[in-house]
Amino acid sequence: MRPDDLPQIRELNIFEGISDENFDELMRASFLQTFPAQMELIEEGEPADFLHIVVEGCVELFASTNGRESTMAMVYPVSSFILAAILRDAVYLMSARTNKKSRVLMIPAVSVREVFDKDPAFSKAMVMELANCYRGVIKEHKNLKLRTSVERLANRLLRYRQKQQSDQVTLPYDKKILASNLGMTPENLSRAFNTLKPYGVKVEGNKITLTDIEALATFAKPSKLIDDLAI
């Protein structure tokens, strides 16, 4: 960890209120590294040695079994993964790889647990991080259980529009990952895009133009209890 990196790291929400002494203890054995795209960071089933915090870029969490692989989540700054395994001193239930060039803070799991036990502000931040992760999982579970694949795609496009503040949205990653994240095959994703054409969805590679927002929203029926990340 370079000294000039510390002020930026100190300002992260996860360290809000932590004592300087305990922050220094966490940083002494930590690493802030830049990884290229498609670099595997952790492997499911392996012991959780580090708490990873995405500072820049994007990390894909994925899992595999019986020859099948699926994207579980995409992690953006500033978020951690996988905190539950760190606090339980358990194995990772998912693997992780960078989706693009990323800067990742790696804090030794042992240090995280030691500071968690003695610093109330840090332990509170950890609990809030776990709570946010849990609520995110519930929302994603509802999204998968209560919507058709086409409805999931429609709502995801509306979310991208809101985030990018434009009726022409750029997919943040390739369509194969988008399909997996939505619980679809690439072929089903292609058919879903075709189904949405009458609702003003025009596809040109990774660029999606939304020409009739009202029709798309009427079809998608977005729900705050699923789609609002702030709730």
Protein Blocks (a to p, Z undefined) as FASTA:
>chain_A
ZZklmmmmmmpmklgoiafklmmmmmmmgccddddehiafbdghiacfbccddfbhcddd
dddeehiacdfbdcdddddddfklmmnopacfbdcddfbdcddddddfklmmmmmmmmmk
lmmmmmmmmmmmmmmmmmmmmmmmmpcfklmmmmmmmmmmmmnopabdcdfbdfklmmmm
nopafklmmmmmmmmmmnopacehjaccdfblmlmmmmnopafklmmmkZZ
